[in-house]
Amino acid sequence: MVAQGRPRRSNYQHQQQQHIAAVTPVISSTPNSGYQQQPRQQAPQQFNNQNRTQRTPQFDPIPMSYAELFPALIEKNLVQTRSPPPVPANLPWWYRSDVFCAFHQGAPGHNIEHCLA
């Protein structure tokens, strides 16, 4: 419905994100030579759904489970285990205290087949 030639506004408001870069000043003891560097113009960043849907990389399937493959990779020094992550205060829905991850040195919460590290 259009009132007085203006489109109707929805109650949904978009939140704008601010991008902040950390800057560390460089202090030099040499005198200023009078040269001023021209600021660089940044190309506008484009955000679209294509970038969001391709976050999980796709890999070819392997002919065995990770639990079967992992000991051979460790023996040949092709992978190293990681320290166990801290147990979160509020457990996520997928957290399972009855399974353990060999990659995370036996940490509870998930198994190597469902490890996202």
PDB file as gemmi writes it, atoms N, CA and C in Angstrom:
CRYST1    1.000    1.000    1.000  90.00  90.00  90.00 P 1                      
ATOM      1  N   MET A   1       0.844  -1.173   0.000  1.00  0.00           N  
ATOM      2  CA  MET A   1       0.000   0.000   0.000  1.00  0.00           C  
ATOM      3  C   MET A   1       0.888   1.234   0.000  1.00  0.00           C  
ATOM      4  N   VAL A   2       0.589   2.204  -0.847  1.00  0.00           N  
ATOM      5  CA  VAL A   2       1.387   3.417  -0.953  1.00  0.00           C  
ATOM      6  C   VAL A   2       0.539   4.577  -0.470  1.00  0.00           C  
ATOM      7  N   ALA A   3       1.093   5.344   0.459  1.00  0.00           N  
ATOM      8  CA  ALA A   3       0.382   6.504   0.986  1.00  0.00           C  
ATOM      9  C   ALA A   3       1.106   7.753   0.535  1.00  0.00           C  
ATOM     10  N   GLN A   4       0.414   8.633  -0.130  1.00  0.00           N  
ATOM     11  CA  GLN A   4       0.921   9.912  -0.594  1.00  0.00           C  
ATOM     12  C   GLN A   4       2.192   9.756  -1.420  1.00  0.00           C  
ATOM     13  N   GLY A   5       2.253   8.731  -2.256  1.00  0.00           N  
ATOM     14  CA  GLY A   5       3.371   8.562  -3.169  1.00  0.00           C  
ATOM     15  C   GLY A   5       4.635   8.006  -2.532  1.00  0.00           C  
ATOM     16  N   ARG A   6       4.613   7.658  -1.250  1.00  0.00           N  
ATOM     17  CA  ARG A   6       5.803   7.108  -0.591  1.00  0.00           C  
ATOM     18  C   ARG A   6       5.601   5.625  -0.317  1.00  0.00           C  
ATOM     19  N   PRO A   7       6.653   4.829  -0.506  1.00  0.00           N  
ATOM     20  CA  PRO A   7       6.512   3.408  -0.165  1.00  0.00           C  
ATOM     21  C   PRO A   7       6.439   3.227   1.342  1.00  0.00           C  
ATOM     22  N   ARG A   8       5.702   2.228   1.736  1.00  0.00           N  
ATOM     23  CA  ARG A   8       5.531   1.937   3.159  1.00  0.00           C  
ATOM     24  C   ARG A   8       6.805   1.303   3.706  1.00  0.00           C  
ATOM     25  N   ARG A   9       7.239   1.747   4.867  1.00  0.00           N  
ATOM     26  CA  ARG A   9       8.444   1.203   5.485  1.00  0.00           C  
ATOM     27  C   ARG A   9       8.083   0.002   6.338  1.00  0.00           C  
ATOM     28  N   SER A  10       8.944  -0.980   6.300  1.00  0.00           N  
ATOM     29  CA  SER A  10       8.714  -2.148   7.145  1.00  0.00           C  
ATOM     30  C   SER A  10       9.312  -1.895   8.520  1.00  0.00           C  
ATOM     31  N   ASN A  11       8.900  -2.696   9.492  1.00  0.00           N  
ATOM     32  CA  ASN A  11       9.421  -2.561  10.846  1.00  0.00           C  
ATOM     33  C   ASN A  11      10.822  -3.142  10.984  1.00  0.00           C  
ATOM     34  N   TYR A  12      11.263  -3.904  10.005  1.00  0.00           N  
ATOM     35  CA  TYR A  12      12.584  -4.525  10.049  1.00  0.00           C  
ATOM     36  C   TYR A  12      13.642  -3.481   9.722  1.00  0.00           C  
ATOM     37  N   GLN A  13      14.627  -3.358  10.568  1.00  0.00           N  
ATOM     38  CA  GLN A  13      15.706  -2.405  10.339  1.00  0.00           C  
ATOM     39  C   GLN A  13      16.995  -3.172  10.109  1.00  0.00           C  
ATOM     40  N   HIS A  14      17.732  -2.770   9.108  1.00  0.00           N  
ATOM     41  CA  HIS A  14      19.019  -3.404   8.827  1.00  0.00           C  
ATOM     42  C   HIS A  14      20.068  -2.817   9.762  1.00  0.00           C  
ATOM     43  N   GLN A  15      20.867  -3.679  10.345  1.00  0.00           N  
ATOM     44  CA  GLN A  15      21.970  -3.208  11.167  1.00  0.00           C  
ATOM     45  C   GLN A  15      23.190  -3.071  10.274  1.00  0.00           C  
ATOM     46  N   GLN A  16      23.817  -1.929  10.337  1.00  0.00           N  
ATOM     47  CA  GLN A  16      25.007  -1.729   9.537  1.00  0.00           C  
ATOM     48  C   GLN A  16      26.222  -2.140  10.345  1.00  0.00           C  
ATOM     49  N   GLN A  17      27.132  -2.816   9.695  1.00  0.00           N  
ATOM     50  CA  GLN A  17      28.348  -3.248  10.354  1.00  0.00           C  
ATOM     51  C   GLN A  17      29.444  -2.238  10.077  1.00  0.00           C  
ATOM     52  N   GLN A  18      30.208  -1.971  11.095  1.00  0.00           N  
ATOM     53  CA  GLN A  18      31.334  -1.068  10.939  1.00  0.00           C  
ATOM     54  C   GLN A  18      32.607  -1.887  10.889  1.00  0.00           C  
ATOM     55  N   HIS A  19      33.458  -1.588   9.930  1.00  0.00           N  
ATOM     56  CA  HIS A  19      34.734  -2.275   9.814  1.00  0.00           C  
ATOM     57  C   HIS A  19      35.807  -1.369  10.415  1.00  0.00           C  
ATOM     58  N   ILE A  20      36.519  -1.890  11.388  1.00  0.00           N  
ATOM     59  CA  ILE A  20      37.522  -1.106  12.089  1.00  0.00           C  
ATOM     60  C   ILE A  20      38.862  -1.800  11.927  1.00  0.00           C  
ATOM     61  N   ALA A  21      39.856  -1.062  11.510  1.00  0.00           N  
ATOM     62  CA  ALA A  21      41.196  -1.620  11.367  1.00  0.00           C  
ATOM     63  C   ALA A  21      42.068  -1.095  12.500  1.00  0.00           C  
ATOM     64  N   ALA A  22      42.866  -1.959  13.062  1.00  0.00           N  
ATOM     65  CA  ALA A  22      43.789  -1.545  14.107  1.00  0.00           C  
ATOM     66  C   ALA A  22      44.989  -0.881  13.451  1.00  0.00           C  
ATOM     67  N   VAL A  23      45.392   0.247  13.984  1.00  0.00           N  
ATOM     68  CA  VAL A  23      46.514   0.992  13.437  1.00  0.00           C  
ATOM     69  C   VAL A  23      47.543   1.184  14.533  1.00  0.00           C  
ATOM     70  N   THR A  24      48.775   0.834  14.233  1.00  0.00           N  
ATOM     71  CA  THR A  24      49.871   1.038  15.169  1.00  0.00           C  
ATOM     72  C   THR A  24      50.749   2.144  14.611  1.00  0.00           C  
ATOM     73  N   PRO A  25      50.924   3.256  15.348  1.00  0.00           N  
ATOM     74  CA  PRO A  25      51.748   4.344  14.830  1.00  0.00           C  
ATOM     75  C   PRO A  25      53.222   3.946  14.811  1.00  0.00           C  
ATOM     76  N   VAL A  26      53.922   4.399  13.785  1.00  0.00           N  
ATOM     77  CA  VAL A  26      55.358   4.167  13.675  1.00  0.00           C  
ATOM     78  C   VAL A  26      56.039   5.480  13.999  1.00  0.00           C  
ATOM     79  N   ILE A  27      56.870   5.464  15.019  1.00  0.00           N  
ATOM     80  CA  ILE A  27      57.566   6.674  15.444  1.00  0.00           C  
ATOM     81  C   ILE A  27      58.991   6.593  14.932  1.00  0.00           C  
ATOM     82  N   SER A  28      59.379   7.580  14.148  1.00  0.00           N  
ATOM     83  CA  SER A  28      60.698   7.583  13.539  1.00  0.00           C  
ATOM     84  C   SER A  28      61.502   8.749  14.085  1.00  0.00           C  
ATOM     85  N   SER A  29      62.801   8.543  14.243  1.00  0.00           N  
ATOM     86  CA  SER A  29      63.659   9.620  14.741  1.00  0.00           C  
ATOM     87  C   SER A  29      64.232  10.448  13.606  1.00  0.00           C  
ATOM     88  N   THR A  30      63.971  10.074  12.339  1.00  0.00           N  
ATOM     89  CA  THR A  30      64.474  10.840  11.211  1.00  0.00           C  
ATOM     90  C   THR A  30      63.546  12.020  10.958  1.00  0.00           C  
ATOM     91  N   PRO A  31      64.110  13.151  10.559  1.00  0.00           N  
ATOM     92  CA  PRO A  31      63.264  14.326  10.311  1.00  0.00           C  
ATOM     93  C   PRO A  31      62.370  14.108   9.100  1.00  0.00           C  
ATOM     94  N   ASN A  32      61.250  14.823   9.081  1.00  0.00           N  
ATOM     95  CA  ASN A  32      60.289  14.736   7.997  1.00  0.00           C  
ATOM     96  C   ASN A  32      60.900  15.335   6.744  1.00  0.00           C  
ATOM     97  N   SER A  33      60.903  14.595   5.650  1.00  0.00           N  
ATOM     98  CA  SER A  33      61.532  15.056   4.414  1.00  0.00           C  
ATOM     99  C   SER A  33      60.588  15.896   3.567  1.00  0.00           C  
ATOM    100  N   GLY A  34      59.373  16.090   4.014  1.00  0.00           N  
ATOM    101  CA  GLY A  34      58.418  16.875   3.258  1.00  0.00           C  
ATOM    102  C   GLY A  34      57.604  16.041   2.286  1.00  0.00           C  
ATOM    103  N   TYR A  35      57.912  14.768   2.184  1.00  0.00           N  
ATOM    104  CA  TYR A  35      57.171  13.878   1.294  1.00  0.00           C  
ATOM    105  C   TYR A  35      55.933  13.374   2.003  1.00  0.00           C  
ATOM    106  N   GLN A  36      54.803  13.512   1.362  1.00  0.00           N  
ATOM    107  CA  GLN A  36      53.563  13.003   1.929  1.00  0.00           C  
ATOM    108  C   GLN A  36      53.043  11.892   1.036  1.00  0.00           C  
ATOM    109  N   GLN A  37      52.777  10.765   1.657  1.00  0.00           N  
ATOM    110  CA  GLN A  37      52.266   9.618   0.913  1.00  0.00           C  
ATOM    111  C   GLN A  37      50.787   9.819   0.634  1.00  0.00           C  
ATOM    112  N   GLN A  38      50.401   9.551  -0.598  1.00  0.00           N  
ATOM    113  CA  GLN A  38      49.001   9.675  -0.969  1.00  0.00           C  
ATOM    114  C   GLN A  38      48.220   8.516  -0.360  1.00  0.00           C  
ATOM    115  N   PRO A  39      47.063   8.778   0.236  1.00  0.00           N  
ATOM    116  CA  PRO A  39      46.270   7.682   0.799  1.00  0.00           C  
ATOM    117  C   PRO A  39      45.755   6.771  -0.312  1.00  0.00           C  
ATOM    118  N   ARG A  40      45.712   5.486  -0.012  1.00  0.00           N  
ATOM    119  CA  ARG A  40      45.209   4.506  -0.976  1.00  0.00           C  
ATOM    120  C   ARG A  40      43.691   4.476  -0.939  1.00  0.00           C  
ATOM    121  N   GLN A  41      43.125   4.300  -2.091  1.00  0.00           N  
ATOM    122  CA  GLN A  41      41.683   4.119  -2.144  1.00  0.00           C  
ATOM    123  C   GLN A  41      41.404   2.627  -2.150  1.00  0.00           C  
ATOM    124  N   GLN A  42      40.502   2.217  -1.286  1.00  0.00           N  
ATOM    125  CA  GLN A  42      40.154   0.810  -1.220  1.00  0.00           C  
ATOM    126  C   GLN A  42      38.991   0.531  -2.156  1.00  0.00           C  
ATOM    127  N   ALA A  43      39.091  -0.596  -2.821  1.00  0.00           N  
ATOM    128  CA  ALA A  43      37.995  -1.015  -3.688  1.00  0.00           C  
ATOM    129  C   ALA A  43      36.804  -1.387  -2.820  1.00  0.00           C  
ATOM    130  N   PRO A  44      35.614  -1.046  -3.241  1.00  0.00           N  
ATOM    131  CA  PRO A  44      34.442  -1.404  -2.428  1.00  0.00           C  
ATOM    132  C   PRO A  44      34.322  -2.916  -2.312  1.00  0.00           C  
ATOM    133  N   GLN A  45      33.991  -3.348  -1.116  1.00  0.00           N  
ATOM    134  CA  GLN A  45      33.833  -4.776  -0.883  1.00  0.00           C  
ATOM    135  C   GLN A  45      32.407  -5.175  -1.219  1.00  0.00           C  
ATOM    136  N   GLN A  46      32.293  -6.290  -1.887  1.00  0.00           N  
ATOM    137  CA  GLN A  46      30.972  -6.777  -2.243  1.00  0.00           C  
ATOM    138  C   GLN A  46      30.663  -8.005  -1.405  1.00  0.00           C  
ATOM    139  N   PHE A  47      29.541  -7.959  -0.751  1.00  0.00           N  
ATOM    140  CA  PHE A  47      29.091  -9.082   0.048  1.00  0.00           C  
ATOM    141  C   PHE A  47      27.846  -9.649  -0.620  1.00  0.00           C  
ATOM    142  N   ASN A  48      27.887 -10.923  -0.892  1.00  0.00           N  
ATOM    143  CA  ASN A  48      26.710 -11.542  -1.467  1.00  0.00           C  
ATOM    144  C   ASN A  48      26.540 -12.933  -0.888  1.00  0.00           C  
ATOM    145  N   ASN A  49      25.446 -13.544  -1.202  1.00  0.00           N  
ATOM    146  CA  ASN A  49      25.139 -14.858  -0.644  1.00  0.00           C  
ATOM    147  C   ASN A  49      26.086 -15.939  -1.134  1.00  0.00           C  
ATOM    148  N   GLN A  50      26.719 -15.731  -2.283  1.00  0.00           N  
ATOM    149  CA  GLN A  50      27.632 -16.740  -2.810  1.00  0.00           C  
ATOM    150  C   GLN A  50      28.796 -16.955  -1.849  1.00  0.00           C  
ATOM    151  N   ASN A  51      29.348 -15.887  -1.270  1.00  0.00           N  
ATOM    152  CA  ASN A  51      30.446 -16.021  -0.323  1.00  0.00           C  
ATOM    153  C   ASN A  51      29.995 -16.737   0.941  1.00  0.00           C  
ATOM    154  N   ARG A  52      28.792 -16.529   1.358  1.00  0.00           N  
ATOM    155  CA  ARG A  52      28.297 -17.127   2.594  1.00  0.00           C  
ATOM    156  C   ARG A  52      28.015 -18.616   2.447  1.00  0.00           C  
ATOM    157  N   THR A  53      27.605 -19.041   1.271  1.00  0.00           N  
ATOM    158  CA  THR A  53      27.248 -20.441   1.097  1.00  0.00           C  
ATOM    159  C   THR A  53      28.463 -21.324   0.846  1.00  0.00           C  
ATOM    160  N   GLN A  54      29.623 -20.767   0.538  1.00  0.00           N  
ATOM    161  CA  GLN A  54      30.800 -21.561   0.227  1.00  0.00           C  
ATOM    162  C   GLN A  54      31.818 -21.560   1.360  1.00  0.00           C  
ATOM    163  N   ARG A  55      31.391 -21.417   2.598  1.00  0.00           N  
ATOM    164  CA  ARG A  55      32.318 -21.408   3.722  1.00  0.00           C  
ATOM    165  C   ARG A  55      32.892 -22.791   4.012  1.00  0.00           C  
ATOM    166  N   THR A  56      32.130 -23.842   3.809  1.00  0.00           N  
ATOM    167  CA  THR A  56      32.601 -25.189   4.081  1.00  0.00           C  
ATOM    168  C   THR A  56      33.241 -25.745   2.819  1.00  0.00           C  
ATOM    169  N   PRO A  57      34.562 -26.018   2.854  1.00  0.00           N  
ATOM    170  CA  PRO A  57      35.200 -26.550   1.651  1.00  0.00           C  
ATOM    171  C   PRO A  57      34.738 -27.975   1.367  1.00  0.00           C  
ATOM    172  N   GLN A  58      34.726 -28.331   0.114  1.00  0.00           N  
ATOM    173  CA  GLN A  58      34.330 -29.669  -0.307  1.00  0.00           C  
ATOM    174  C   GLN A  58      35.587 -30.474  -0.617  1.00  0.00           C  
ATOM    175  N   PHE A  59      35.687 -31.665  -0.046  1.00  0.00           N  
ATOM    176  CA  PHE A  59      36.825 -32.541  -0.270  1.00  0.00           C  
ATOM    177  C   PHE A  59      36.345 -33.852  -0.875  1.00  0.00           C  
ATOM    178  N   ASP A  60      37.249 -34.504  -1.606  1.00  0.00           N  
ATOM    179  CA  ASP A  60      36.933 -35.826  -2.139  1.00  0.00           C  
ATOM    180  C   ASP A  60      36.779 -36.803  -0.984  1.00  0.00           C  
ATOM    181  N   PRO A  61      35.869 -37.758  -1.103  1.00  0.00           N  
ATOM    182  CA  PRO A  61      35.703 -38.739  -0.023  1.00  0.00           C  
ATOM    183  C   PRO A  61      36.928 -39.648   0.070  1.00  0.00           C  
ATOM    184  N   ILE A  62      37.237 -40.081   1.284  1.00  0.00           N  
ATOM    185  CA  ILE A  62      38.337 -41.019   1.482  1.00  0.00           C  
ATOM    186  C   ILE A  62      37.741 -42.407   1.696  1.00  0.00           C  
ATOM    187  N   PRO A  63      38.486 -43.467   1.372  1.00  0.00           N  
ATOM    188  CA  PRO A  63      37.905 -44.815   1.418  1.00  0.00           C  
ATOM    189  C   PRO A  63      37.867 -45.452   2.801  1.00  0.00           C  
ATOM    190  N   MET A  64      38.042 -44.673   3.863  1.00  0.00           N  
ATOM    191  CA  MET A  64      37.992 -45.205   5.226  1.00  0.00           C  
ATOM    192  C   MET A  64      37.561 -44.096   6.169  1.00  0.00           C  
ATOM    193  N   SER A  65      37.286 -44.433   7.399  1.00  0.00           N  
ATOM    194  CA  SER A  65      36.882 -43.418   8.377  1.00  0.00           C  
ATOM    195  C   SER A  65      38.118 -42.673   8.877  1.00  0.00           C  
ATOM    196  N   TYR A  66      37.907 -41.498   9.434  1.00  0.00           N  
ATOM    197  CA  TYR A  66      39.015 -40.738  10.018  1.00  0.00           C  
ATOM    198  C   TYR A  66      39.632 -41.501  11.186  1.00  0.00           C  
ATOM    199  N   ALA A  67      38.817 -42.210  11.940  1.00  0.00           N  
ATOM    200  CA  ALA A  67      39.322 -42.994  13.068  1.00  0.00           C  
ATOM    201  C   ALA A  67      40.281 -44.085  12.588  1.00  0.00           C  
ATOM    202  N   GLU A  68      40.031 -44.655  11.412  1.00  0.00           N  
ATOM    203  CA  GLU A  68      40.931 -45.663  10.853  1.00  0.00           C  
ATOM    204  C   GLU A  68      42.191 -45.030  10.268  1.00  0.00           C  
ATOM    205  N   LEU A  69      42.065 -43.872   9.664  1.00  0.00           N  
ATOM    206  CA  LEU A  69      43.180 -43.201   9.002  1.00  0.00           C  
ATOM    207  C   LEU A  69      44.118 -42.503   9.978  1.00  0.00           C  
ATOM    208  N   PHE A  70      43.576 -41.958  11.051  1.00  0.00           N  
ATOM    209  CA  PHE A  70      44.341 -41.113  11.971  1.00  0.00           C  
ATOM    210  C   PHE A  70      45.600 -41.782  12.532  1.00  0.00           C  
ATOM    211  N   PRO A  71      45.563 -43.020  13.029  1.00  0.00           N  
ATOM    212  CA  PRO A  71      46.789 -43.627  13.575  1.00  0.00           C  
ATOM    213  C   PRO A  71      47.926 -43.720  12.548  1.00  0.00           C  
ATOM    214  N   ALA A  72      47.612 -44.000  11.296  1.00  0.00           N  
ATOM    215  CA  ALA A  72      48.650 -44.073  10.263  1.00  0.00           C  
ATOM    216  C   ALA A  72      49.252 -42.698   9.996  1.00  0.00           C  
ATOM    217  N   LEU A  73      48.439 -41.658  10.011  1.00  0.00           N  
ATOM    218  CA  LEU A  73      48.949 -40.301   9.803  1.00  0.00           C  
ATOM    219  C   LEU A  73      49.850 -39.871  10.957  1.00  0.00           C  
ATOM    220  N   ILE A  74      49.488 -40.234  12.180  1.00  0.00           N  
ATOM    221  CA  ILE A  74      50.310 -39.925  13.354  1.00  0.00           C  
ATOM    222  C   ILE A  74      51.643 -40.671  13.268  1.00  0.00           C  
ATOM    223  N   GLU A  75      51.589 -41.955  12.921  1.00  0.00           N  
ATOM    224  CA  GLU A  75      52.799 -42.784  12.851  1.00  0.00           C  
ATOM    225  C   GLU A  75      53.794 -42.238  11.832  1.00  0.00           C  
ATOM    226  N   LYS A  76      53.296 -41.698  10.726  1.00  0.00           N  
ATOM    227  CA  LYS A  76      54.162 -41.158   9.674  1.00  0.00           C  
ATOM    228  C   LYS A  76      54.476 -39.676   9.881  1.00  0.00           C  
ATOM    229  N   ASN A  77      54.077 -39.127  11.033  1.00  0.00           N  
ATOM    230  CA  ASN A  77      54.295 -37.710  11.359  1.00  0.00           C  
ATOM    231  C   ASN A  77      53.719 -36.770  10.302  1.00  0.00           C  
ATOM    232  N   LEU A  78      52.579 -37.119   9.755  1.00  0.00           N  
ATOM    233  CA  LEU A  78      51.912 -36.273   8.769  1.00  0.00           C  
ATOM    234  C   LEU A  78      50.909 -35.320   9.408  1.00  0.00           C  
ATOM    235  N   VAL A  79      50.496 -35.602  10.629  1.00  0.00           N  
ATOM    236  CA  VAL A  79      49.616 -34.708  11.384  1.00  0.00           C  
ATOM    237  C   VAL A  79      50.096 -34.660  12.827  1.00  0.00           C  
ATOM    238  N   GLN A  80      49.708 -33.610  13.519  1.00  0.00           N  
ATOM    239  CA  GLN A  80      49.977 -33.474  14.946  1.00  0.00           C  
ATOM    240  C   GLN A  80      48.659 -33.225  15.649  1.00  0.00           C  
ATOM    241  N   THR A  81      48.546 -33.761  16.855  1.00  0.00           N  
ATOM    242  CA  THR A  81      47.325 -33.522  17.620  1.00  0.00           C  
ATOM    243  C   THR A  81      47.307 -32.083  18.105  1.00  0.00           C  
ATOM    244  N   ARG A  82      46.130 -31.638  18.481  1.00  0.00           N  
ATOM    245  CA  ARG A  82      45.964 -30.302  19.059  1.00  0.00           C  
ATOM    246  C   ARG A  82      45.586 -30.435  20.517  1.00  0.00           C  
ATOM    247  N   SER A  83      45.894 -29.397  21.275  1.00  0.00           N  
ATOM    248  CA  SER A  83      45.482 -29.370  22.677  1.00  0.00           C  
ATOM    249  C   SER A  83      43.967 -29.376  22.748  1.00  0.00           C  
ATOM    250  N   PRO A  84      43.417 -30.005  23.776  1.00  0.00           N  
ATOM    251  CA  PRO A  84      41.957 -30.029  23.895  1.00  0.00           C  
ATOM    252  C   PRO A  84      41.392 -28.626  24.092  1.00  0.00           C  
ATOM    253  N   PRO A  85      40.295 -28.315  23.433  1.00  0.00           N  
ATOM    254  CA  PRO A  85      39.663 -27.014  23.658  1.00  0.00           C  
ATOM    255  C   PRO A  85      39.012 -27.008  25.035  1.00  0.00           C  
ATOM    256  N   PRO A  86      38.842 -25.829  25.631  1.00  0.00           N  
ATOM    257  CA  PRO A  86      38.168 -25.781  26.932  1.00  0.00           C  
ATOM    258  C   PRO A  86      36.705 -26.202  26.792  1.00  0.00           C  
ATOM    259  N   VAL A  87      36.203 -26.826  27.825  1.00  0.00           N  
ATOM    260  CA  VAL A  87      34.794 -27.220  27.831  1.00  0.00           C  
ATOM    261  C   VAL A  87      33.966 -25.949  28.023  1.00  0.00           C  
ATOM    262  N   PRO A  88      33.038 -25.656  27.115  1.00  0.00           N  
ATOM    263  CA  PRO A  88      32.252 -24.426  27.237  1.00  0.00           C  
ATOM    264  C   PRO A  88      31.352 -24.450  28.468  1.00  0.00           C  
ATOM    265  N   ALA A  89      31.129 -23.273  29.056  1.00  0.00           N  
ATOM    266  CA  ALA A  89      30.263 -23.158  30.235  1.00  0.00           C  
ATOM    267  C   ALA A  89      28.835 -23.583  29.887  1.00  0.00           C  
ATOM    268  N   ASN A  90      28.336 -23.081  28.767  1.00  0.00           N  
ATOM    269  CA  ASN A  90      27.013 -23.482  28.272  1.00  0.00           C  
ATOM    270  C   ASN A  90      27.244 -24.459  27.132  1.00  0.00           C  
ATOM    271  N   LEU A  91      26.921 -25.705  27.371  1.00  0.00           N  
ATOM    272  CA  LEU A  91      27.199 -26.733  26.373  1.00  0.00           C  
ATOM    273  C   LEU A  91      26.309 -26.563  25.147  1.00  0.00           C  
ATOM    274  N   PRO A  92      26.907 -26.591  23.933  1.00  0.00           N  
ATOM    275  CA  PRO A  92      26.097 -26.500  22.719  1.00  0.00           C  
ATOM    276  C   PRO A  92      25.276 -27.766  22.521  1.00  0.00           C  
ATOM    277  N   TRP A  93      24.274 -27.706  21.676  1.00  0.00           N  
ATOM    278  CA  TRP A  93      23.355 -28.822  21.476  1.00  0.00           C  
ATOM    279  C   TRP A  93      24.064 -30.064  20.958  1.00  0.00           C  
ATOM    280  N   TRP A  94      25.165 -29.881  20.225  1.00  0.00           N  
ATOM    281  CA  TRP A  94      25.856 -31.015  19.627  1.00  0.00           C  
ATOM    282  C   TRP A  94      26.887 -31.640  20.558  1.00  0.00           C  
ATOM    283  N   TYR A  95      27.152 -31.044  21.707  1.00  0.00           N  
ATOM    284  CA  TYR A  95      28.182 -31.529  22.634  1.00  0.00           C  
ATOM    285  C   TYR A  95      27.765 -32.863  23.230  1.00  0.00           C  
ATOM    286  N   ARG A  96      28.671 -33.852  23.153  1.00  0.00           N  
ATOM    287  CA  ARG A  96      28.396 -35.186  23.696  1.00  0.00           C  
ATOM    288  C   ARG A  96      29.541 -35.569  24.622  1.00  0.00           C  
ATOM    289  N   SER A  97      29.244 -35.689  25.897  1.00  0.00           N  
ATOM    290  CA  SER A  97      30.282 -36.027  26.872  1.00  0.00           C  
ATOM    291  C   SER A  97      30.667 -37.502  26.815  1.00  0.00           C  
ATOM    292  N   ASP A  98      29.935 -38.296  26.040  1.00  0.00           N  
ATOM    293  CA  ASP A  98      30.223 -39.729  25.961  1.00  0.00           C  
ATOM    294  C   ASP A  98      31.130 -40.105  24.792  1.00  0.00           C  
ATOM    295  N   VAL A  99      31.559 -39.137  23.973  1.00  0.00           N  
ATOM    296  CA  VAL A  99      32.475 -39.413  22.862  1.00  0.00           C  
ATOM    297  C   VAL A  99      33.722 -38.546  23.007  1.00  0.00           C  
ATOM    298  N   PHE A 100      34.819 -38.996  22.392  1.00  0.00           N  
ATOM    299  CA  PHE A 100      36.107 -38.332  22.568  1.00  0.00           C  
ATOM    300  C   PHE A 100      36.803 -38.189  21.218  1.00  0.00           C  
ATOM    301  N   CYS A 101      37.570 -37.117  21.066  1.00  0.00           N  
ATOM    302  CA  CYS A 101      38.241 -36.817  19.802  1.00  0.00           C  
ATOM    303  C   CYS A 101      39.731 -37.142  19.900  1.00  0.00           C  
ATOM    304  N   ALA A 102      40.195 -38.060  19.070  1.00  0.00           N  
ATOM    305  CA  ALA A 102      41.610 -38.431  19.060  1.00  0.00           C  
ATOM    306  C   ALA A 102      42.481 -37.261  18.615  1.00  0.00           C  
ATOM    307  N   PHE A 103      42.004 -36.449  17.677  1.00  0.00           N  
ATOM    308  CA  PHE A 103      42.773 -35.299  17.195  1.00  0.00           C  
ATOM    309  C   PHE A 103      42.991 -34.273  18.300  1.00  0.00           C  
ATOM    310  N   HIS A 104      42.028 -34.131  19.191  1.00  0.00           N  
ATOM    311  CA  HIS A 104      42.140 -33.207  20.320  1.00  0.00           C  
ATOM    312  C   HIS A 104      42.599 -33.928  21.587  1.00  0.00           C  
ATOM    313  N   GLN A 105      43.460 -34.910  21.433  1.00  0.00           N  
ATOM    314  CA  GLN A 105      44.084 -35.633  22.544  1.00  0.00           C  
ATOM    315  C   GLN A 105      43.056 -36.248  23.487  1.00  0.00           C  
ATOM    316  N   GLY A 106      41.982 -36.778  22.937  1.00  0.00           N  
ATOM    317  CA  GLY A 106      40.971 -37.459  23.738  1.00  0.00           C  
ATOM    318  C   GLY A 106      39.984 -36.548  24.424  1.00  0.00           C  
ATOM    319  N   ALA A 107      39.860 -35.316  23.962  1.00  0.00           N  
ATOM    320  CA  ALA A 107      38.932 -34.363  24.580  1.00  0.00           C  
ATOM    321  C   ALA A 107      37.490 -34.826  24.386  1.00  0.00           C  
ATOM    322  N   PRO A 108      36.636 -34.653  25.407  1.00  0.00           N  
ATOM    323  CA  PRO A 108      35.230 -35.029  25.263  1.00  0.00           C  
ATOM    324  C   PRO A 108      34.466 -33.989  24.447  1.00  0.00           C  
ATOM    325  N   GLY A 109      33.309 -34.386  23.961  1.00  0.00           N  
ATOM    326  CA  GLY A 109      32.417 -33.449  23.288  1.00  0.00           C  
ATOM    327  C   GLY A 109      32.092 -33.814  21.858  1.00  0.00           C  
ATOM    328  N   HIS A 110      33.037 -34.430  21.170  1.00  0.00           N  
ATOM    329  CA  HIS A 110      32.817 -34.855  19.785  1.00  0.00           C  
ATOM    330  C   HIS A 110      33.835 -35.946  19.467  1.00  0.00           C  
ATOM    331  N   ASN A 111      33.648 -36.623  18.346  1.00  0.00           N  
ATOM    332  CA  ASN A 111      34.628 -37.619  17.937  1.00  0.00           C  
ATOM    333  C   ASN A 111      35.371 -37.118  16.708  1.00  0.00           C  
ATOM    334  N   ILE A 112      36.371 -37.851  16.288  1.00  0.00           N  
ATOM    335  CA  ILE A 112      37.199 -37.407  15.166  1.00  0.00           C  
ATOM    336  C   ILE A 112      36.406 -37.342  13.862  1.00  0.00           C  
ATOM    337  N   GLU A 113      35.356 -38.130  13.751  1.00  0.00           N  
ATOM    338  CA  GLU A 113      34.529 -38.106  12.537  1.00  0.00           C  
ATOM    339  C   GLU A 113      33.753 -36.797  12.407  1.00  0.00           C  
ATOM    340  N   HIS A 114      33.482 -36.135  13.509  1.00  0.00           N  
ATOM    341  CA  HIS A 114      32.713 -34.884  13.504  1.00  0.00           C  
ATOM    342  C   HIS A 114      33.543 -33.696  13.968  1.00  0.00           C  
ATOM    343  N   CYS A 115      34.860 -33.817  13.906  1.00  0.00           N  
ATOM    344  CA  CYS A 115      35.759 -32.749  14.351  1.00  0.00           C  
ATOM    345  C   CYS A 115      35.810 -31.655  13.288  1.00  0.00           C  
ATOM    346  N   LEU A 116      35.732 -30.403  13.716  1.00  0.00           N  
ATOM    347  CA  LEU A 116      35.763 -29.272  12.787  1.00  0.00           C  
ATOM    348  C   LEU A 116      37.061 -28.483  12.880  1.00  0.00           C  
ATOM    349  N   ALA A 117      38.052 -29.002  13.576  1.00  0.00           N  
ATOM    350  CA  ALA A 117      39.313 -28.268  13.751  1.00  0.00           C  
ATOM    351  C   ALA A 117      40.108 -28.217  12.481  1.00  0.00           C  
TER     352      ALA A 117                                                      
END                                                                             
